Amino acid sequence: MLIEIKRDRTPREVVAQALDYAAWVDALQPDDIAAIYGRFAPGKSLAEDFRQRFGQPLDEETRTQWCRRPRRSGAIRSRR
C-alpha cells in the first residue's frame, strides 16, 4: 500500500486518482509486477529482495494468490 499526500487538490480528485490506481493495479499479473520492479531496480532480483524484506520466498503461490481472477481484456494502460 502506498499513501500519497496531495496538496492543492480537492478530496474528489484524490479519491478519483486512488480509484484509478487501484483499477490499474488490479489488472496486473505477477509477470507485470516483476517487469515494473525490474525497471525501477535494474540488476536486482524481485524474488531475492522479497525474501530479504519479508523473510520468506516469493514462490509461485505467493506470487499468484491475489491474481486468481482471469486477466481482463485489453492492454495495461500506463498511469499519467
Secondary structure, 3 states (H helix, E strand, C coil): CCCCCCCCCCHHHHHHHHHHHHHHHHCCCHHHHHHHHHHHCCCCCHHHHHHHHHCCCCCHHHHHCCCCCCCCCCCCCCCC
